[in-house]
Every structure is written in structure tokens, then in C-alpha cells.
Amino acid sequence: MANKPARDWVYLAIISLQLAGMLMLDLVAFYPKALWEPAGAPLHFLVGVRKHYLASSGDPFFSAASAVHKAPWFVAFLYIEALVQFPLAAYLVSRLASTRRMAGPAELAGLAFGCLTFMGSAACCYELLHMGPAEVAIEKKQKLLYGTYFPFVVIPAVLAVDMFLRLLVRVQTTSDKDKDE
């Protein structure tokens, strides 16, 4: 079997980081409160992770004091993340961690994941870009925009195009075989 493209290892690193972020920040609100809210709860350390992240980043999307935190579009994105992106990310990490090249189903999952992540992160970037100092501190805005959210616009877009091109070759090859028969 042909060698696995090096960019797949980059995708593995990025999606693994995103999966960890989902589990430790984004999706905590969906966990039963008894697991993370009380001081003696088994996942209570996630409260500290969230507090540290908020203190260091000033991310308005995760601040309960921010209006955008409860904005319907953002809450809808969290549901999409929980129900679609999370399972796709877990599946992709399992496929990308293999030394074998990705197969068609994983490439299709990568295309869907890349498109969803690009769209959600682009919306967050656009919202951040238009936030004033009342919503996000000026000194934290650039880091949030270009260091936290923008990479999850660019890399998933590259992933989606890459997966589309890989799938296109498969479809064209199958289509050419059908014409020959």
C-alpha cells in the first residue's frame, strides 16, 4: 500500500486538539451537571479548565456574562458540534491514527468535518471581528481571532478541499470504469 501523505499526520494533530477542546470546553454544558458542577464531582476539574481558559483568552463565546454565549446561532452550532462534528472527529482520529492511507468513507467524513468546522469557525471569526471592546478586550481580540479561531477556518478548509480532491479521483476512476464496460 502507498505511503500515507504527511498532511494526514497534520490533520490528526489538529483534529485531536479539536476533539480535546470539544470534550473539555465546548460540550461540557451537555454533560449531566452532577458529573462536573459539584466540587467533589469526577469531572469537576473541567470547571477549572474553563475558568483558566476564560481568564487567559477572554473568549466571549464561553463567558456566561457575554450575550453571544447564549445567542441562538451559537447554541445551534454547539448542538451541531455535539451531534455531528464530535462523532466525525472521533472517527477521523481513529482513521488518521492508522499508518494506512485513508479509505473512501474516512475521506467522505473528512470532507463533511472540514466543511462543518470551516463554517462554524468562520461564523465565530466574523462575529469576533465585529465585536467591540465591550464584548471582548482589545488586547485579547487579535489572539482569539488569529490564534484560536482562524486556524480552525483555514486548516479545515484545506482538509475539505483535500478530501474532495481525493474523492474526486475515486469517483472519476469509477466513472471511467463504468464507461469502459
C-alpha positions, 0 to 999 in steps of 0.5 A, a space after each residue: 500500500 502507498 505511503 500515507 501523505 504527511 498532511 494526514 499526520 497534520 490533520 490528526 494533530 489538529 483534529 485531536 486538539 479539536 476533539 480535546 477542546 470539544 470534550 473539555 470546553 465546548 460540550 461540557 454544558 451537555 454533560 449531566 451537571 452532577 458529573 462536573 458542577 459539584 466540587 467533589 464531582 469526577 469531572 469537576 476539574 473541567 470547571 477549572 479548565 474553563 475558568 483558566 481558559 476564560 481568564 487567559 483568552 477572554 473568549 466571549 463565546 464561553 463567558 456566561 456574562 457575554 450575550 453571544 454565549 447564549 445567542 441562538 446561532 451559537 447554541 445551534 452550532 454547539 448542538 451541531 458540534 455535539 451531534 455531528 462534528 464530535 462523532 466525525 472527529 472521533 472517527 477521523 482520529 481513529 482513521 488518521 491514527 492508522 499508518 494506512 492511507 485513508 479509505 473512501 468513507 474516512 475521506 467522505 467524513 473528512 470532507 463533511 468535518 472540514 466543511 462543518 468546522 470551516 463554517 462554524 469557525 468562520 461564523 465565530 471569526 466574523 462575529 469576533 471581528 465585529 465585536 467591540 471592546 465591550 464584548 471582548 478586550 482589545 488586547 485579547 481580540 487579535 489572539 482569539 481571532 488569529 490564534 484560536 479561531 482562524 486556524 480552525 477556518 483555514 486548516 479545515 478548509 484545506 482538509 475539505 478541499 483535500 478530501 474532495 480532491 481525493 474523492 474526486 479521483 475515486 469517483 472519476 476512476 469509477 466513472 471511467 470504469 463504468 464507461 469502459 464496460 
